[in-house]
Amino acid sequence: MADTSSKTYTQQQNIKYSQQLTSLLNELPDFCIQYFDSLEYTKQPRTKVAYAMDIKGFFEYLCFNSNLFNYESIKEFNINDLEKLSGHDINNYMRYVKAYSRDGSVVTNSEKAAKRKLCSLRGMYNFFFRYQLITSNPTQLVDMPKIHEQAITRLDVNEVSEFLDNVESGNKLSLNQLKRHEKLKNRDLALLTLMLGTGIRVSECVGLDINDVDFDNDRIKVVRKGGTESFVYFGDEVHEALFNYLQERKTLNPEPGHENALFISSKNKRLCVRSVELLVKKYSQTVTTVKHITPHKLRSTYGTNLYQETKDIYLVADVLGHKDVNTTRKHYAELVDENKRKARNAVHLRKD
């Protein structure tokens, strides 16, 4: 096994996903390898793993949950089987993935998850159809699932204040939680202040290394979705929380391979996404609010606050790492509309 101790978090994650993809390709029909080879330099390893899992699920449905084929294993499928399916068959699969039984429990997929599964199928079908390896593409006959946007939950100013106060003091934590709080509060406060003060994604947060923090310019270097690097700037409150934590961080002894990680767990390993999710959940239960607080809600809170202060949707898109400003505009549509409403009398057609 290759030594990954000197590699960055992103490089380590890419190696992990590449290995996972290799394992999945060994389970998929052989002709699928040609499609995934075509994605080598256009898609990130994590994205390719998601595609492979979706495509594997599709073939498992055809093999074990439909009456279309009599194969005992998905490895038996060949490329000609793809054009034996109709748009109706694809629709049946999309209806199936909404809710199906597996290992005695019911698996459900949201509209967003169902859309991704159809996108995965379309990508594979489009590739083989484009190169004339199949003569029909039934996935193009199926409408893409419509995503019904939900209102974005954000924390009010008083809720943010109460949230961070409780992180710092341990107020309303259980006795068992308080036993660990004194040891971890500087880390927790730095991490959550950073997320609330910059809007970075939880995956970007756990991927930070110590040398990604630049106090001279009050900024951090993050690796965005898609692998691009970007600088994100932070204010005085984040500066103070990070600086205090880093003094403590110098006294820790991380496990091999985790020496460079900024945020370390109680087991002296890099914090993972799930750990941060549980961290947010723990402290959110101390806040007097009925809102369901998640790491993404912290990101939405920052985006809302930044737009309300700057009224610059392009700046918000850039800071949040949205490749398309329309993504940002969609998320903060009601704020944009409110500014338009307030500006309705800003221009006077005739002087008094």
N, C-alpha and C positions, 0 to 999 in steps of 0.2 A: 504494500500500500504506500502511495506517495506521501512524503512529509509535507503537511500543509501549515505547519506552525509559523512559517515566515510569511505566509500569504495574508492579504487583507481579508476582512470579513466577506466582502463581495466576491472575491476570488474563491474563498472556501465554499460559499453558498453555490457558486456556479459549478464547482467541482462536484458538490453533493447532488445537484440537480442533473448534471450530465450523467453521473452514475445511475441515478434513478431512471433517467430516460433510456439508457442502455438496457436496464432490466425490463422496462416496459416494452421496448422494441422486441425483446426476445419472446414476449408473450403474444405480440400482435402478428397478424398475417404478414408473411415475408414481403409482400409488395408494398407495405406501408413504409418500409425503410427508405424507399426511393423518395417518397413525399417528405419525410423528415430530414433527409439529406439536403433537400432544396431549401430548408429553413435555417441551415447552419449559420448563415451570416445575416439573417434578417430578423430572427426572433431570439429573445433571451432564453437561457436554459429553463428557467421556471415556467415560462410561457409554453415552451415545447412539452414540458411534462404535463401541464394542464390539458393541452391538446391531446396528448397520447392517452391520458386517463379518460377523456371524453370519448375518444374513438374506440378505446377498449370497451367502454360501457356500451357503445352502440353495437359492436359485434357480439357482445355477450347477450344483449337483448335479442338480436337476430337468431342467435344460436339456441338460447334457452327459454326465451319468452315469446317467441312468435312461431307461426307454423310455416314460415317461408323456406326454411332450410332444415336438412336432416343431419347437420354436422354435430359431432360430439365434442369438438374443440374449435375455438376461434382460429387456430392455426390452419385449419382446413380451408378457410375462405381463400378464393383467388380473385384477381382483379375483375374478371368477367362477371362475378356475382354482383358487383356494384351497379351495373346497368340493368340488372334483373328487377331492381326496385323501382317503384313508382312514387310519385308525389304523395299518393295516399298512404303508402307504406311509411314514408318519412313522417307524415302527420300522425300516424298511429304511434310511432316511436316518441314523438314530442308529447303526445297525450300520456303515454306510459311514464315518462320521466317526471311528470308532475307529482306523482305519488305511487310508489311501488313497494312491495315487501322484499326484505332481504334479511336473512338470518333471524327471522322472527320479529323484526321491527319494521316500521314504515319509514321509508326514505322519501323526503319531499325536496323539490327544487323550486326556488323562487323564479320569478319572471326573468331576472337578470341571469341566473344560472342556466335556465332553459335557453335563453338567447345565446349564451356562450357556447352551449353544446351544439346548437345549430350552426354557429359560426365555425366551430371546429370541423364539423362535417362538410360544410361548404368549402372550407379551405382545401380539404383533401380531395373532394370531388372536382373542384375547379382546377386543381393541379393536373389530375389525370385527364380531365376533359380537354384542357388547354393543349396538352401534349398528345392528344388524339389516341390515348390509351383506352378510353371508353368513349362511347358514342352518344351517351345521354347523361344529363345531370339533374336528377329529380329534386335535389335540394333547392334548386332555383325556382321550383314550382310551389314552394312552401313559404308562407308569409313569416317574416321574422317576428317573434313574440314582442308585443308592445310593452314597454316599461312604463308603469304608472309611477310617476315621481312622488315621493313622499316628502312631507315638510321636514326641513332640516332642524334637528334639535340643537340648540346652542345654550350655553350657560350665560346667565345675566351677570353683571358686574359683581353684585353681592354674593352670587353663588360661587364665582371664581375666587373671591376673597375668602369665603368660608371654607371652600375646598382646600386652598393652600394653607390657610391657618390651621386646619385640622391635620394636614400632612406634617406641618412643623411641630405642632403641640401633641399630636396623638389623641386629641379630644374625640370622645365617643368610640374609640377603638375598644375591642374586647380585652380582657385580661391577658389572654394568650397572645393577642396581636401586640399588646404593649410590651411584652417581654422582648420582642425583636425590634420594636420601633426605635428605641434609643440607638441601637447599633446601625440601623439602616435609614434613619430619617434624613440625613444630609444627602444621601444618594437619591432617595425618593423625592425630596424637595427639588433637587437640581434637575432630575429627569422630568418631572411634571411641570416645573416652571419653564423648562426649555420647550416642552411641547406646546404649552399654552402661550409662550412668548414668541414662537417662530412658526407654528403651524406645520412642522415637519411630520411626516408619516411615521407610524410606530416602527415600520421596517427600516426607515432611514435612521431613526433614533438608536435602535439596538445595533446598527451597523457602524456607529461612530467609534473611531479610535481616539486615543488621547491627543495624538498630533493633528487631529482634525479640528481641534479647538484653537482659535487664534484670538487671544485676548488683546493683542495690539490693535487689531481692526474690529474687534467684537463681532466675530463671525465664525461659523462652522462650515466645513466642507462636507457635503452630503452626496451620496450616490442616489440619483433619482430612479424612478421606474424607467426601464429601458437602458440603464447603465450609464447615463450621462452624469457628469459631476457638476455640482453647482455650489456657489457660496450663498449661505443664508445668514443674514445679520441679526444680532440680538441686542436688546436694550440693557439698561443698568441692572434691572432686577434679575435678569437671567445671568448677567455677568457675575453678580454677587453670589448667587446660588451655585453656579458652576465652579467659581473660584474656591469657595468654601469646601465643596465636595472634593475638588482635586487635591486639596491639602491632605484630606483624609485618604484619598485614593493612593497616594504615595506610600502609605503604610500597609497596603494590602499586598498579598502574595498570590497572584492569580495562578491557576493551573497552566501547565505548558500548552501553548497554542492560544491562550487568552490574555497574554501579557499586555497587548496593545489596546484591549477593549476599554472603552471609556466607562461604561456601566457594568459593574460586576455583581453577580449574585452572591448570596450568603455562602454558596458552595465554591466561591472564587472562580466562577466561569462567567463568560459573557451572558448578559441577560438575553433571553429570547422573547419573541413577540408575545407568546402566550403568557409569560411572566409579567410583562407590562400590562397586558389586558387584565390579569388578576389583580395587579397593583391598583389600577384605576378603579376596578370594581370594589376593592376593599375600602378605599378612601371615599368613593362616591356614596357608599352607604352611611357615611357620617354627615352628609350634607342634607339640609332640610329642603328637599325638592322631590317632586314625583318624576323628574326626568330620568331616563335611562342613560347614564353617562358611560361612554366608551372612549377609547383613544381617538376615534374619528370625530367624536363630538368635541374634543379639545381642539382638534384641527379646524372644525367648522366654527368654533367660537373665535379662534384667532382670525380666520378669514373674514368673519362678520365685523369684528372690531376694526380690522385694518381697512376694510372698505368704508365703514362709517366715518373713520378718521380722514381718509384720503380721497374718497369718492372716485378712485382710479381703478377701474376694473382690470385694466391691463397690468397694473402693478401687482394687484392681488393674484392674478393668474401667474405672473412670473415668480412671485415669492412662494406660492403654493406648489409650483412645479407643474402647472397644467400646460400641456403642449398646445391646446386649443383654447382660446379665450372664451369660446362659446360654452365650453364645459363649465368655466367659472360663472359665466353669465346665467347659465341654467340653474346653478346651485344658489345663486344670490339674486334671482330674478325679482323677488318682491322688494329687495332693497334698492335695486336699480329703478324699479317702477315708482317707488316712494320718492326717490330723488327727482324723477321726471315730474311727478305730481307737484312737488314743492317748487319746481322751476317753471310752472305753467305761467306765472305772472312776472317772470324775470325780465322778459323783453317787452317794452312798451312801444306800441305802434305810433302813438301820438303823444306829444308832450302836453302836460297839463297847462 
